[in-house]
Amino acid sequence: MSRNLKLFAWIAGTFLFAYFVPFSHPKVQKALTEAFLMLQEYAREHVLTCLVPAFFIAGAISVFISQAAVIRYLGYRAKKVLAYGVASVSGTILAVCSCTVLPLFAGIYKRGAGLGPAIAFLYSGPAINILAIILTARVLGASLGLARAVGAVLFSVVIGLLMHLIFRKEEREKAEAALAMPEPERPKRPLWKTAVLFALMIAVLVFANWGRPSSVTLHLSDGTVITGIRAGEEADAILVKLPDTGEMLHVAKAEIVSTEYAQSAYTTLWRYRFAVAGVFLLVLLSLLPAWMEREEGKAWLHSTWDYAVMILPYLFGGVLVAGFLLGRPGSEALIPARWIQVAVGGNSWAACAIASVAGALMYFATLTEVPILQGLIGAGMGPGPALALLLAGPALSLPNMLVIRRILGTKKTLAYVTLVVIAATLTGKLYGTVVGP
């Protein structure tokens, strides 16, 4: 009966959407275009280099790592200092966005990790992106960058612990049920070989998504040369902060003839990131036939496919909805950007709360939160709401929420989202009171 009700709800919702939405209105047509442009951008920038490696890592967690090991180090009765300590700083290594972290979160949670450590990992993955924190400090100010870093680490632990306390009864029952299950037969492969395979997979993920260098020189079609800090990217422009004046320039992509980056080891790695990732991938593929049994390989592929089927439809649907409502950075959709700009002015409780909710609903691709925030600050956004958006935004998004609900259920998802919004609001208000005008 419930399945028929869900089917009826989908049919009725689709009918009402098709019947009432004024598709001929220019505003709606622009929003629809933004939705599919955002989906295209997501597919081009994130699926092959971010999600596909993440799906394989999640599948490997389910097959290569014993449930007993996950429960021992991340389970309900695990040592809290170790479990939360590892989970809270994982983002500095992975540097993933709020959607790429989802397959990894699903892998460790379904394998037996406690809700608290798993939530700490879920939040920290995108929130403690070291490149984003550095860019925040360089573009928006050292105090905001430091507040973001400290707040993100503390948030991951506090929110994880609160989720553990709220659902401790369910988690205890889950842990007891897992312990009662017979331990599956361990693979014959030594532990160090498993560690090497995971290291290679993580290396592919990290280097394929190596962040773009910040120091940039742009050569424009009119002969102008602009040198500064690349502060982010909008739909049709690149943001550059001039080192001498601190002025922020929006340079149209159509006017850029060529782009140069300062020579450094970091720049070299970025320029050859796909080649470096490819080397690690080739090493991984060369080791698999010798180190993995045929049946284990089939189980890995099957598990990877299960995660893709579970997550991708919700992600793509969420990206479409987010694009339809809010559009891409620098390009407006159904909800006017000025509404948010007016609502988050100053450092009031309401401004911090609205910034937290807006950040939780918006989709931020990696590093795009900086130009969005720079535009809002220029329109009068206070430092408190700015930090609230930075703490709630990168870790949450509408696509992210839909997938988390698929994994955790409605009740736990609502609790997690509510805790993130409340914590971001409180922290933003405190920061705005301390540093604000």
BAROVEX-979565 format. One line per 3 residues: number of its first residue (from 1); their letters; for each residue x negated, y, z of N, C-alpha, C. Coordinates in steps of 0.2 Angstrom, whole numbers, plus 5000, padded with zeros to 4 digits. Each point is the difference from the previous one (the first is absolute). Example, Ala and Ser with C-alpha at 12.3 -4.5 7.8 and 13.67 -1.06 7.14 Angstrom:
<recs>
1	AS	4934,4972,5039,5004,5006,5000,4996,5006,5000  5002,5005,4996,4996,5006,5001,5004,5005,5003
</recs>
This chain:
<recs>
1	MSR	4996,4994,5000,5004,5006,5000,4996,5006,5000  4995,5000,5004,4995,5006,5001,4997,5001,4993  4998,4995,4996,4997,5001,4994,5005,5003,4995
4	NLK	5006,4998,5000,5005,5003,4996,5001,5007,5001  5000,5002,5007,5001,5007,5002,4994,5004,4998  4994,4998,5000,4994,5003,4998,5001,5001,4992
7	LFA	5002,4995,4997,5000,5001,4992,5006,5005,4999  5005,5000,5003,5006,5005,4999,4997,5007,5001  4996,5001,5006,4998,5006,5001,4995,5003,4995
10	WIA	4996,4995,4997,4995,5003,4995,5005,5002,4993  5005,4996,4999,5004,5001,4994,5004,5007,5001  5002,5000,5006,5004,5006,5002,4996,5007,5000
13	GTF	4994,4999,5003,4995,5006,5000,4998,5002,4993  4998,4995,4995,4999,5001,4994,5005,5003,4996  5006,4998,5001,5006,5003,4996,5001,5007,5003
16	LFA	5000,5002,5006,5001,5006,5003,4994,5005,4997  4994,4998,5000,4994,5004,4997,5001,5001,4993  5002,4995,4996,5001,5002,4993,5006,5004,4999
19	YFV	5005,5000,5004,5007,5003,4999,4999,5008,5002  4996,5001,5005,5001,5007,5003,4993,5004,4998  4995,4997,4999,4994,5004,4999,5000,5004,4993
22	PFS	4999,5006,5000,5001,5004,4994,4994,5000,4996  4999,4995,4996,4994,4999,4997,4998,5005,4994  5005,5003,4998,4999,5005,4995,4998,5007,5003
25	HPK	5000,5001,5006,4997,5006,5004,4993,5000,4999  4997,5006,4998,4992,5000,4999,4996,4998,5006  5003,5002,5006,4997,4999,5007,4999,4992,5001
28	VQK	5006,4997,4998,5000,4992,5001,4995,4997,4995  5000,5003,4994,4996,4997,4995,4993,5001,5001  4998,5006,5003,4993,5001,5002,4998,4995,5006
31	ALT	5005,4999,5005,4998,4995,5005,4999,4993,4998  5004,4998,4995,5000,4993,4997,4993,5000,4996  4998,5005,4997,4994,5000,4996,4994,4999,5005
34	EAF	5000,5004,5006,4995,5000,5005,5000,4993,5003  5006,4997,5001,5000,4993,5003,4996,4995,4996  5001,5000,4994,4996,4995,4995,4993,5002,4999
37	LML	4999,5007,5000,4993,5002,5000,4996,4998,5006  5003,5001,5006,4997,4998,5006,4999,4992,5000  5005,4996,4998,4999,4993,4999,4994,4998,4995
40	QEY	5000,5004,4995,4994,4999,4995,4993,5001,5003  5000,5006,5004,4994,5002,5003,4998,4995,5005  5005,4997,5004,4999,4995,5005,4997,4994,4997
43	ARE	5003,4998,4994,4998,4994,4997,4993,5000,4997  4998,5006,4997,4994,5001,4997,4994,5001,5006  5002,5003,5005,4995,5002,5005,4999,4995,5006
46	HVL	5005,4996,5001,5000,4996,5006,5001,4992,4999  5004,4998,4995,5002,4993,5000,4994,4996,4999  4996,5001,4994,4994,4995,4998,4995,5001,5005
49	TCL	4998,5006,5002,4994,5000,5004,5001,5000,5008  5006,5001,5002,5002,5000,5007,5004,4994,5002  5006,5000,4997,5005,4995,5002,4998,4993,4999
52	VPA	4997,4999,4994,4998,4993,4998,4995,4997,5004  4994,5003,5001,4995,4998,5005,5003,4999,5007  5005,5004,5002,5003,5000,5007,5004,4994,5000
55	FFI	5004,4998,4995,5004,4994,5000,4996,4994,5000  4994,5000,4997,4996,4994,5000,4997,4999,5007  4998,5006,5003,4997,4999,5007,5006,4998,5005
58	AGA	5006,5002,4999,5005,4998,5005,5002,4993,4999  5000,4997,4993,5000,4993,4999,4995,4996,5003  4994,5003,5000,4994,4996,5003,5001,5000,5007
61	ISV	5002,5005,5003,5001,5000,5008,5005,4994,5002  5005,4999,4996,5005,4995,5001,4997,4993,4999  4995,4999,4996,4998,4994,4998,4993,4998,5003
64	FIS	4996,5005,5000,4993,4999,5002,4999,5000,5008  5004,5004,5003,4999,5002,5007,5005,4996,5004  4998,4996,5005,5005,4996,5004,5004,5004,5005
67	QAA	5006,4998,5001,5005,5004,5004,4997,5001,5007  4997,4995,5002,4997,5000,5007,4995,5005,5001  4996,5001,4995,4995,5006,5000,5003,5007,5000
70	VIR	5005,5001,4996,5004,5006,5000,5003,5001,5007  5003,4995,5003,5004,5001,5006,4995,5001,5006  4994,4997,4999,4995,5001,5005,4997,5007,5001
73	YLG	4999,5003,4994,4997,5007,5000,5005,5006,4999  5006,4998,4997,5005,5005,4999,5007,4999,5002  5001,4994,5004,5006,4998,5002,5003,5003,5006
76	YRA	5005,4998,5003,5004,5003,5005,4995,5000,5007  4996,4994,5001,4996,5000,5006,4993,5002,4998  4998,5002,4995,4993,5002,4998,4998,5006,5004
79	KKV	4993,5000,5001,4997,5006,5004,5002,5006,4997  5003,5005,5003,5003,5006,4997,4995,5005,4998  4994,5000,5003,4995,5004,4998,4997,4998,4993
82	LAY	4999,4994,5000,4997,4997,4993,5006,5001,4995  5006,4998,5001,5005,5000,4995,5001,5007,4997  5002,5005,5005,5002,5006,4998,4993,5004,4998
85	GVA	4995,4999,5002,4994,5003,4998,4998,4999,4993  5000,4994,4998,4999,4998,4993,5005,5003,4995  5007,4999,5002,5005,5002,4996,5000,5008,4999
88	SVS	4998,5004,5006,5001,5007,4999,4995,5003,4996  4994,4997,4998,4995,5003,4996,4999,4997,4994  5005,4995,4998,4999,4996,4994,5000,5005,4994
91	GTI	5004,5006,5000,5001,5004,4994,4994,5003,4998  4995,5001,5005,4994,5003,4997,4996,4996,4995  5001,4994,5000,4997,4995,4996,5004,4999,4993
94	LAV	5007,4999,5001,5004,4998,4995,5002,5006,4995  5001,5006,5003,5002,5006,4997,5006,4999,4995  5005,4997,5002,5006,4998,4996,5006,5005,5002
97	CSC	5004,5000,4995,5006,5005,5001,5006,4996,5004  5005,5003,5001,5006,4997,5004,5003,4994,4997  4999,4999,4993,5003,4995,4997,4995,4994,4999
100	TVL	4994,5001,4999,4995,4995,4999,4998,4996,5006  5001,5003,5006,4999,4997,5006,5006,4995,5002  5006,5000,4996,5005,4996,5002,4999,4993,4999
103	PLF	4997,4997,4994,4998,4993,5000,4996,4998,5005  4995,5004,5002,4995,4998,5005,5004,4999,5007  5004,5005,5002,5004,5000,5006,5005,4994,5000
106	AGI	5003,4998,4994,5004,4994,5000,4996,4994,5001  4994,5000,4997,4996,4994,5001,4998,4998,5007  4998,5005,5004,4998,4999,5007,5006,4999,5004
109	YKR	5005,5004,4999,5006,4999,5004,5004,4993,4999  5000,4998,4994,5004,4993,4999,4995,4995,5002  4994,5001,5001,4995,4995,5002,5000,4999,5007
112	GAG	5003,5005,5004,5000,4999,5007,4998,5006,5004  4998,5005,4997,4997,5006,5004,5006,5003,5004  4998,5002,5006,5005,5004,5004,5003,5006,4997
115	LGP	5006,5002,5001,5003,5006,4997,4996,5006,5002  4998,5001,5006,4996,5006,5001,4993,5001,4996  4996,4995,5000,4994,5000,4996,5001,5001,4993
118	AIA	5006,4996,4997,5001,5001,4993,5003,5007,4999  5004,5003,5004,5002,5007,4999,4994,5005,5000  4996,4999,5005,4994,5004,5000,4996,5000,4994
121	FLY	4999,4994,4997,4997,4999,4993,5004,5003,4995  5007,4999,5000,5004,5003,4995,4999,5008,5000  5000,5003,5006,5000,5007,5000,4993,5003,4998
124	SGP	4995,4996,5003,4993,5003,4999,4997,4999,4993  5002,4995,4996,4998,4999,4994,5000,5006,4995  5005,5003,4999,5000,5006,4996,4999,5007,5004
127	AIN	5001,5000,5007,5000,5006,5004,4993,5002,5001  4995,4995,5001,4993,5001,5002,4996,5000,4993  5002,5001,4995,4996,5000,4994,4995,5006,5000
130	ILA	4994,4997,5001,4994,5005,5001,4999,5005,4995  5001,4999,4994,5000,5005,4995,5005,5005,5000  5006,4998,5002,5006,5005,5001,4998,5004,5006
133	IIL	4997,4998,5005,4999,5004,5006,4994,5005,4999  4995,4998,4996,4995,5004,4998,5002,5006,4996  5005,4998,4995,5002,5005,4995,5005,5005,5004
136	TAR	5004,4997,5005,5004,5005,5004,4996,5005,5003  4994,4997,5003,4996,5005,5004,4997,5005,4996  4997,4998,4994,4997,5005,4995,5005,5005,4997
139	VLG	5006,4998,4999,5005,5004,4996,5004,5004,5005  5003,4997,5005,5005,5003,5004,4997,5002,5007  4993,4998,5001,4997,5002,5007,4998,4995,5004
142	ASL	4995,5001,5003,4997,4994,5005,5004,4998,5005  5004,5005,5003,5004,4998,5006,5006,4996,4998  5003,5001,4994,5005,4996,4998,4998,4993,4998
145	GLA	4994,5000,4997,4997,4993,4998,4998,4996,5006  4997,5003,5005,4999,4997,5007,5006,4998,5003  5005,5004,5000,5007,4998,5003,5003,4994,4997
148	RAV	4999,5000,4993,5003,4995,4996,4997,4993,5002  4993,5000,5000,4996,4994,5002,5002,4997,5007  5000,5005,5005,5001,4998,5007,5007,4997,5001
151	GAV	5005,5004,4997,5007,4999,5000,5001,4993,4997  4997,4999,4994,5002,4993,4997,4997,4994,5004  4995,5001,5003,4997,4994,5003,5004,4999,5007
154	LFS	5002,5005,5003,5004,5000,5006,5007,4997,4998  5003,5003,4995,5007,4998,4998,5000,4992,4998  4995,4998,4997,5000,4993,4998,5001,4995,5006
157	VVI	4996,5002,5006,5000,4996,5006,5006,5001,5004  5002,5007,5001,5006,5001,5004,5006,4997,4997  5001,5001,4993,5006,4998,4997,5000,4992,5000
160	GLL	4995,4997,4999,4999,4993,5000,5002,4997,5007  4997,5003,5005,5002,4998,5007,5007,5001,5002  5003,5006,4997,5007,5001,5002,5005,4995,4996
163	MHL	4998,4998,4994,5004,4995,4996,4999,4993,5004  4994,4999,5002,4999,4993,5004,5005,5000,5006  5000,5006,5004,5004,5000,5006,5008,5000,4998
166	IFR	5002,5003,4995,5007,5000,4998,5003,4993,4998  4995,4997,4996,5003,4993,4998,4996,4995,5003  4997,5000,5006,4996,4995,5003,5004,4994,5001
169	KEE	5006,5000,5001,5004,4993,5001,5000,4996,4994  5001,5004,4994,5000,4996,4994,4993,4998,4998  4995,5004,5001,4993,4998,4999,4998,4994,5004
172	REK	5002,5000,5006,4998,4995,5005,5003,4993,4997  5006,5000,4998,5004,4994,4997,4996,4998,4993  4998,5005,4996,4997,4999,4994,4993,4996,5001
175	AEA	4996,5003,5006,4994,4997,5001,5000,4993,5003  5005,4999,5004,5001,4993,5003,5002,4995,4994  5004,5002,4995,5002,4996,4995,4994,4999,4996
178	ALA	4996,5005,4998,4994,4998,4996,4995,4996,5004  4999,5000,5006,4996,4996,5004,5003,4993,5000  5006,4999,5000,5003,4993,5000,4999,4996,4993
181	MPE	4999,5004,4995,4999,4997,4993,4994,4997,5000  5000,4994,4996,4993,4996,4999,4995,5004,4996  4994,5000,5002,4995,5004,4996,4999,4997,4993
184	PER	5000,5003,4995,4999,4997,4993,4993,4998,4999  4999,4995,4996,4993,4998,4999,4995,5005,4998  4995,5001,5003,4995,5005,4998,4996,4998,4994
187	PKR	4999,5005,4996,4996,4999,4994,4993,4998,5001  4997,4996,4996,4994,4997,5001,4994,5006,4999  5002,5005,4997,4995,5006,4999,4998,5003,5007
190	PLW	4994,5001,5001,4997,5003,5006,5003,5007,5001  5000,5003,5006,5002,5006,5001,4996,5006,4996  4994,4999,5000,4996,5005,4996,5002,5001,4993
193	KTA	5002,4994,4997,5002,5001,4993,5007,5004,4999  5004,4998,5005,5006,5004,5000,4999,5007,5001  4996,5002,5005,4998,5007,5001,4997,5003,4994
196	VLF	4996,4997,4996,4997,5003,4994,5005,5001,4994  5005,4995,5000,5006,5001,4995,5004,5006,5002  5001,5001,5006,5004,5006,5002,4996,5006,4999
199	ALM	4994,5000,5002,4995,5006,4999,5000,5002,4992  5000,4995,4996,5000,5002,4993,5007,5003,4998  5005,4997,5002,5007,5003,4998,5001,5007,5003
202	IAV	4998,5001,5006,5000,5007,5003,4996,5005,4996  4994,4997,4998,4995,5004,4996,5003,5002,4993  5004,4996,4997,5003,5001,4994,5006,5006,5001
205	LVF	5003,4999,5005,5006,5005,5002,4996,5007,5002  4995,5000,5003,4997,5006,5003,4997,5004,4994  4996,4996,4996,4996,5004,4994,5004,5001,4995
208	ANW	5006,4997,4998,5004,5001,4995,5004,5007,5001  5001,5001,5007,5003,5006,5002,4996,5006,5003  4993,4999,4998,4995,5005,5003,5003,5007,4998
211	GRP	5000,5004,5006,5002,5007,4999,4996,5005,4995  5004,5004,4997,4997,5005,4995,4995,5005,5004  4994,5002,4998,4996,5004,5003,5004,5007,5001
214	SSV	4998,5004,5005,5003,5006,5002,4997,5006,4996  4994,5000,5000,4996,5006,4996,5001,4999,4993  5003,5005,4997,5002,5000,4993,4998,5006,4996
217	TLH	4999,4999,4993,4999,5006,4996,5004,4999,4994  5005,5005,4999,5005,4999,4994,4998,5005,4995  4999,4998,4993,4999,5004,4995,5007,5001,4996
220	LSD	5002,5006,5000,5007,5001,4997,4999,5002,4992  5006,5000,4997,5000,5001,4993,4998,5007,4998  5001,5005,5005,4998,5007,4998,4993,5002,5002
223	GTV	4996,4994,5002,4993,5001,5001,4999,5001,5008  5005,5001,5004,4999,5001,5007,4997,4994,5003  4996,5001,5005,4997,4994,5004,5002,5001,5007
226	ITG	5003,4995,5003,5002,5000,5007,4997,4995,5004  4996,5002,5005,4997,4995,5005,5003,5001,5007  5002,4994,5003,5002,5000,5006,5002,4993,5003
229	IRA	5004,5000,5005,5002,4994,5003,5007,4998,4997  5000,4994,4997,5006,4997,4997,5005,4999,5006  5005,5003,5001,5005,5000,5006,5006,4996,4999
232	GEE	5001,4997,4994,5005,4995,4999,5003,5001,4993  5006,4997,4998,5002,5000,4993,5008,5001,5001  5003,5004,4995,5007,5000,4999,5002,4997,4994
235	ADA	5006,5000,4998,5002,4997,4994,4997,5003,4994  4999,5007,5000,4997,5003,4994,4994,5004,5001  4997,4999,5006,4995,5005,5002,4995,4996,5005
238	ILV	4994,5003,5000,4995,4997,5005,4998,5006,5005  5000,4999,5006,4999,5005,5005,4992,5000,5002  4998,5006,4999,4992,5001,5002,5000,5006,5005
241	KLP	4996,4999,5005,4999,5005,5005,4993,5003,4999  5000,5006,4999,4993,5004,4999,4996,5000,5006  4994,4998,5000,4996,5000,5006,4998,5007,5003
244	DTG	5000,5005,4996,4998,5007,5003,5006,5003,5003  5005,5000,4997,5006,5004,5002,5005,4996,5004  5000,4993,4999,5005,4996,5003,5007,5000,4996
247	EML	5000,5004,4994,5006,5000,4996,5002,4993,4997  5006,4999,4999,5002,4994,4997,5003,5001,4993  4997,4997,4995,5002,5001,4994,5004,4994,4997
250	HVA	5006,5001,4996,5003,4995,4997,4998,5000,4993  4996,4995,4998,4998,5000,4993,5004,4995,4996  5003,5003,4994,5004,4996,4996,4996,4994,4997
253	KAE	5002,4994,5000,4996,4995,4997,4999,5001,4992  5005,5003,4997,5000,5001,4993,4994,5005,4998  4998,5004,5005,4995,5005,4998,4993,4997,5002
256	IVS	4999,4994,5003,4994,4997,5001,4997,4996,4994  4994,5003,4998,4996,4996,4995,4996,4995,5002  4996,5001,5006,4996,4994,5003,4999,5001,5007
259	TEY	4999,4995,5004,4999,5000,5007,4993,4997,5002  4997,5004,5004,4993,4997,5003,5000,5000,5007  4997,4995,5003,4999,4999,5007,4993,5000,5002
262	AQS	4999,5003,5006,4993,5000,5003,4997,4993,5000  4993,5000,4998,4997,4993,5000,4999,4998,5007  5002,4994,5002,4998,4997,5006,5002,4992,5000
265	AYT	4997,4997,5005,5002,4993,5000,5007,4998,5000  5004,5005,5004,5007,4999,5000,5003,5001,4993  4998,5005,4996,5003,5001,4994,4998,4995,4995
268	TLW	4994,4997,5001,4998,4994,4995,5005,4994,5002  5001,4999,5006,5005,4994,5002,5007,5002,4997  5002,5006,5000,5006,5001,4997,5001,4999,4993
271	RYR	4994,5003,4997,5000,4999,4992,5000,4993,4998  4997,4996,5004,4999,4993,4998,5004,4995,5004  5006,5003,5003,5003,4996,5005,5004,4994,4997
274	FAV	5002,5000,4994,5003,4994,4997,4995,4995,4999  4994,5002,4998,4995,4995,4998,4997,4997,5007  5000,5004,5005,4998,4997,5006,5005,4995,5003
277	AGV	5006,5002,5000,5006,4996,5002,5000,4994,4995  4999,5000,4994,4999,4995,4995,4995,4995,5002  4994,5002,5002,4995,4996,5002,5002,4995,5006
280	FLL	5003,5004,5005,5002,4996,5006,5006,4995,4998  5004,5002,4995,5005,4995,4998,4997,4994,4996  4995,5001,4996,4997,4995,4996,4997,4995,5005
283	VLL	4996,5003,5006,4997,4996,5005,5006,4995,5003  5005,5004,5002,5006,4996,5003,5002,4994,4996  5001,5002,4993,5003,4995,4996,4995,4994,4999
286	SLL	4994,5002,5000,4995,4994,4999,4999,4996,5006  5002,5002,5006,5000,4996,5006,5006,4996,5001  5005,5002,4998,5007,4997,5001,5000,4993,4998
289	PAW	4998,4998,4994,5000,4993,4998,4996,4995,5005  4994,5003,5002,4996,4995,5004,5002,5000,5008  5003,5006,5002,5002,5001,5007,5007,4998,5002
292	MER	5004,4999,4995,5008,4999,5001,5002,4994,4997  5004,4996,5004,5004,4995,4997,5005,5002,4996  5002,4995,4995,5005,5002,4995,5007,5001,5003
295	EEG	5002,4996,5005,5006,5001,5003,5001,5007,5004  4994,5002,5003,4999,5006,5004,5001,5006,4995  4997,4999,4994,5001,5006,4996,5007,5001,4997
298	KAW	5003,4994,4999,5007,5001,4998,5004,5003,5006  4999,4998,5006,5004,5003,5006,4998,5007,5000  4994,5002,4999,4998,5008,5000,5004,5003,4995
301	LHS	5000,4998,4993,5004,5003,4995,5008,5001,5002  5002,4994,5003,5007,5000,5001,5002,5005,5006  4995,5001,5005,5001,5005,5005,5000,5007,4997
304	TWD	4995,5001,4996,4999,5007,4997,5006,5002,4996  5003,4995,4996,5006,5001,4996,5006,5002,5005  5001,4996,5006,5005,5001,5004,5000,5007,5003
307	YAV	4994,5003,5002,4999,5007,5002,5002,5005,4995  4998,4998,4994,5001,5005,4994,5008,5001,4999  5003,4994,5000,5008,5000,4999,5003,5003,5006
310	MIL	4998,4999,5006,5003,5003,5006,4999,5008,5000  4995,5002,4998,4998,5007,5001,5001,5005,4994  4998,4998,4994,5000,5004,4994,5007,5003,4998
313	PYL	5006,4996,5000,5006,5003,4998,5002,5006,5005  4999,4999,5007,5001,5005,5004,4996,5006,4999  4993,4999,4999,4996,5006,4999,5002,5004,4993
316	FGG	5001,4996,4995,5002,5004,4994,5006,5003,5001  5005,4997,5003,5006,5004,5001,5000,5006,5004  4996,4999,5006,4998,5006,5004,4997,5005,4997
319	VLV	4995,4999,4995,4996,5005,4997,5005,5004,4995  5005,4996,4997,5004,5003,4995,5005,5005,5004  5002,4998,5006,5005,5004,5004,4996,5006,5003
322	AGF	4994,4999,5002,4996,5006,5003,4998,5005,4994  4999,4997,4994,4998,5005,4995,5007,5004,4998  5005,4996,5000,5007,5004,4998,5001,5005,5005
325	LLG	4999,4999,5006,5002,5005,5005,4995,5006,5001  4993,4998,5000,4995,5005,5002,4995,5001,4994  5000,4996,4995,4995,5001,4995,4993,4999,5002
328	RPG	4996,5001,4995,4992,4999,5001,4997,5006,5003  4994,5000,5003,4997,5006,5002,5000,5005,4995  5003,5006,5002,4999,5006,4995,5006,5000,4995
331	SEA	5004,4995,5000,5006,5000,4995,5006,4998,5004  5005,5005,4999,5006,4999,5004,5005,4995,4997  5004,4997,5004,5005,4996,4998,5007,5002,5003
334	LIP	5004,4996,5003,5007,5001,5002,5000,5005,5006  4996,4999,5005,4999,5004,5006,4995,5006,4999  5002,5006,5000,4996,5005,4999,4994,5001,5005
337	ARW	4994,5001,4998,4995,5000,5004,5000,5006,5005  5004,5005,4998,5001,5006,5004,5004,4999,5007  5004,4995,4999,5004,4998,5006,4995,4997,5006
340	IQV	4995,4996,4998,4996,4998,5005,4995,5005,5002  4998,5005,4995,4996,5005,5002,5003,5005,5005  5006,5001,4999,5004,5005,5005,5001,4996,5007
343	AVG	5001,4994,5000,5002,4996,5006,4993,4999,5004  4994,5000,4997,4994,4998,5004,4996,5006,5002  5003,5006,5000,4996,5006,5001,5000,5001,5008
346	GNS	4994,5003,5002,4999,5001,5007,4998,4993,5004  5000,5000,5007,4998,4994,5003,5006,4998,5005  5006,5001,4998,5005,4998,5005,5001,4993,5000
349	WAA	5004,4997,5005,5002,4993,5000,5003,4998,4994  5005,5004,4998,5004,4998,4994,4995,4999,4994  4996,5005,4999,4995,5000,4994,4996,4994,5000
352	CAI	4997,4998,5006,4996,4994,5001,5004,4993,4999  5006,5000,5002,5005,4994,4999,5001,5000,4993  5002,5005,4996,5001,5000,4993,4994,4998,4996
355	ASV	4995,5002,5002,4993,4998,4996,4999,4993,5001  5001,4997,5006,4999,4993,5001,5005,4996,4996  5006,5002,5000,5005,4996,4996,4999,5001,4993
358	AGA	4998,5006,4997,4999,5000,4993,4994,4996,4998  4995,5001,5005,4994,4996,4998,5001,4992,5000  5004,4998,5005,5002,4993,5000,5004,4998,4994
361	LMY	5003,5004,4996,5004,4998,4995,4996,5001,4993  4996,5005,5000,4996,5001,4994,4995,4994,4998  4998,4999,4994,4995,4995,4998,4994,5004,4999
364	FAT	4995,4999,5003,4993,5003,4999,4995,4994,4997  4998,5001,4994,4995,4996,4998,4993,5003,5003  4995,4996,5001,4994,5001,5003,4998,5007,4998
367	LTE	4999,5004,5005,4997,5007,5000,5004,5006,4997  5007,4998,4998,5004,5005,4997,5003,5004,5006  5000,4997,5006,5003,5004,5006,4997,5007,5001
370	VPI	4993,5000,4998,4996,5007,5001,5003,5005,4996  5001,5000,4993,5002,5005,4996,5008,5002,5002  5004,4995,5001,5006,5001,5002,5000,5005,5007
373	LQG	4996,4998,5004,5000,5003,5007,4997,5007,4999  4995,5001,4995,4997,5006,4999,5006,5005,4997  5004,4998,4995,5005,5004,4998,5005,5002,5005
376	LIG	5002,4995,5005,5005,5002,5005,4997,5005,5005  4993,4999,5001,4997,5005,5005,5000,5007,4997  4998,5000,4993,5001,5006,4997,5006,5004,5000
379	AGM	5006,4996,5000,5007,5002,5000,5002,5002,5007  4996,4999,5005,5001,5002,5007,5001,4994,5005  4998,4994,4998,5000,4995,5005,4995,5001,5006
382	GPG	5003,4999,5006,4995,5000,5006,4996,4995,5001  4995,5000,5004,4995,4995,5001,5003,4994,5003  5005,5001,5005,5003,4994,5003,5004,4996,4995
385	PAL	5005,5002,4996,5003,4996,4995,4995,4997,4995  4994,5004,4999,4995,4997,4995,4997,4993,5003  4999,5001,5006,4997,4993,5003,5005,4995,5001
388	ALL	5006,5002,5001,5006,4995,5001,5001,4997,4993  5000,5003,4994,5000,4997,4994,4994,4996,4998  4994,5002,5002,4994,4996,4999,5001,4993,5004
391	LAG	5003,5000,5006,5000,4994,5004,5005,4995,4998  5006,5003,4997,5006,4996,4999,4999,4998,4992  4998,5005,4996,5000,4999,4993,4997,4994,4997
394	PAL	4993,5000,5000,4996,4995,4997,5002,4993,5003  5002,4999,5006,5001,4993,5002,5007,4998,4999  5005,5004,4998,5007,4998,4998,5002,5003,4994
397	SLP	5005,4997,4996,5003,5003,4994,5006,4996,4999  5004,5002,4996,5007,4996,4999,4998,4993,4997  4996,5000,4995,4998,4993,4998,4997,4995,5005
400	NML	4996,5003,5004,4997,4997,5006,5005,4997,5005  5005,5005,5002,5005,4998,5004,5005,4994,4998  5001,5000,4993,5004,4995,4997,4997,4993,5001
403	VIR	4993,5000,4999,4996,4994,5000,5000,4997,5008  4998,5005,5004,5000,4998,5007,5006,4997,5003  5006,5003,4998,5006,4997,5001,5001,4993,4998
406	RIL	4997,4999,4994,5000,4993,4997,4996,4995,5004  4995,5003,5003,4995,4995,5004,5003,5000,5008  5002,5005,5003,5001,5001,5007,5007,4999,5001
409	GTK	5005,5002,4996,5007,5001,5001,5001,5007,5002  5007,5002,5000,5002,5007,5001,4998,5003,5006  5002,4996,5006,4999,5002,5007,4992,5002,5001
412	KTL	4996,4996,4998,4993,5002,5002,4997,5005,4995  5003,5001,4994,4998,5005,4995,5002,5007,5003  5007,5000,5002,5002,5006,5003,4996,5002,5006
415	AYV	4998,4996,5004,4996,5001,5006,4994,5003,4998  4996,4997,4995,4994,5002,4998,5000,5007,4997  5005,5001,4995,5000,5007,4997,5002,5005,5005
418	TLV	5005,4999,5005,5001,5005,5005,4994,5001,5005  4996,4995,5002,4995,5002,5004,4994,5004,4996  4999,4999,4994,4996,5004,4996,5002,5007,4999
421	VIA	5006,5001,4999,5003,5007,4999,5000,5003,5007  5002,4997,5005,4999,5003,5007,4993,5002,5002  4996,4995,4999,4993,5002,5002,4997,5005,4996
424	ATL	5001,5000,4993,4998,5006,4996,5002,5006,5002  5007,5001,5002,5003,5006,5002,4997,5002,5006  4999,4996,5005,4997,5002,5006,4993,5003,4999
427	TGK	4996,4996,4997,4993,5002,4999,4999,5006,4996  5005,5001,4994,5000,5006,4997,5001,5006,5004  5005,4999,5004,5002,5006,5004,4995,5002,5005
430	LYG	4996,4995,5003,4995,5001,5005,4994,5004,4996  4998,4997,4994,4995,5003,4996,5002,5007,4998  5006,5001,4998,5002,5007,4998,5000,5005,5006
433	TVV	5001,4997,5006,5000,5005,5006,4993,5002,5001  4995,4995,4999,4993,5001,5002,4997,5005,4995  5001,4998,4994,4996,5004,4995,5004,5005,4996
436	GP	5007,5000,5001,5004,5004,4996,5000,5007,5002  5002,5005,4996,5001,5007,5001,5004,5001,5006
</recs>
